[in-house]
């Protein structure tokens, strides 16, 4: 005896497709920063410089050499 169960059809919505998901002109949900108010002023300056570097070079993560270059650009030296 075979019983047929009615199944609700599940639809998949690809939110990455254009025209769906987020309104036109809305920024991407990914964020490079979460606010640096809990840091001391020098660390805030470094964090802001790193964020600016990431945005300028379209990088999510940076290498140690890139970090060094950002720090040297702020005037830090050994």
RONUMAR-766484 format. One record per residue (C-alpha): residue in three letters; y, x, z. Coordinates in steps of 0.05 Angstrom, whole numbers, plus 5000, padded with zeros to 4 digits. Layout:
# RONUMAR-766484
ALAYXZ ...
# end
This chain:
# RONUMAR-766484
UNK500050005000 UNK506550314977 UNK512950115010 UNK519450224974 UNK525250395018 UNK532150294994 UNK535950944998 UNK543450994998 UNK545551454941 UNK549252054967 UNK554952294923 UNK557652994923 UNK565153104918 UNK567153804895 UNK573653914932 UNK574954554893 UNK575654174828 UNK582754064805 UNK585753394821 UNK581253284882 UNK581353524953 UNK588553704967 UNK594953444938 UNK598453824882 UNK602754384908 UNK599354404976 UNK598255115002 UNK591255405007 UNK587955275075 UNK586356005086 UNK591356365129 UNK592457095142 UNK595657005209 UNK595156575270 UNK601656745304 UNK603057395339 UNK607257135397 UNK602257395448 UNK603258125426 UNK608558605451 UNK614458715403 UNK611659365372 UNK604859045359 UNK608358425330 UNK612158875281 UNK605659205260 UNK602058545252 UNK607758255210 UNK607758885166 UNK600158825156 UNK600858085138 UNK606258245088 UNK601958795057 UNK596158315050 UNK600357785017 UNK603758274970 UNK597158594948 UNK593057944951 UNK588158245000 UNK584257875054 UNK582158525089 UNK585059215084 UNK581859905090 UNK583560415143 UNK587460815091 UNK591660195074 UNK592760075149 UNK595060805156 UNK599860715098 UNK602860085130 UNK603660455196 UNK606761065162 UNK611460595126 UNK613860345194 UNK615261055217 UNK609061175259 UNK606461895257 UNK601162305291 
# end
